[in-house]
Amino acid sequence: MSPAVPTGLSGAAVAKALERGGFEHISTRGSHAKYRSGERTVIVPLHRSLAPGTLRSILRQADWTVGELEEHLK
């Protein structure tokens, strides 16, 4: 069973982790930011708190594990 996704993370914190992990900010439209690394594109809602399902979707788009996210959050 995969580890549980962290709760209470903001969109800004996840966006910063993506940048640390090699993703480049492409654009922002409204409250959603687009990041790209190679062929991978990730859309991050810039909300105060991300729902667990939304965070799982971001991880799937980035092809990251929970451990990789936690490493880039530090």
N, C-alpha and C positions, 0 to 999 in steps of 0.2 A: 504494500500500500504506500502511495506517495505521501510525503510529509504535507501537513496542512499549510495553506498559504497564510502569510502573516496578515493580521487584521489591523485596521486603523491607519493604513498607509495613505498618504495623500498622493494625488496625481503628480504634484511637483516633485515629491521624493522619488517616485518611480521614474519620472523623466530624467532626473539627475543620475539615477542608477544606470539608465540606458546609455546616457552620454559617457559615463565612466566605463561602460562595457563596449564602447566603440561605435555606438549609434550616433548619427548626425541629425540634428534638428533640421527639418526641411521646411515646415510651415506650421502656422497656427491659424485656425479658423474658428472663431467663437471660443468655446471652452475646450477644444480638442486640438492636441498637438500631434504632428506627424514626424516620426523618426525613421531613418533608413540606414541599413548597413548591408551593402551588397544587394542581394535580391530581396532581403527581408524588409518589410515595411510594417511599422507598429503605430497604431493610433492610441494615444493616451488621453483620456478625459482628465482635464485639470480641475478635479473636484477636491474638496477638503478631505473626503474619506472615500476610498474605493471599495465597492462591494467585493466579497471573495470571488464571485463568478467573473466579475470584470477583471480582477487581477489575474485569474487563471487564463482568461482570454488573452491578456497582454503577454503573459509568459509563453503561451502557445504561439502567438504571432512572432515573438522574438526567438523562439526555439530555445528557451532557457528553462532550467529547473528551478525549484524554490531555493536550493542551495546557491545557485549562481546569482539569483536576485539578492539574497541575503549578503553574499560576498561583496557585491557592488554597492550595497546600501551603506557599508561601513565607511 
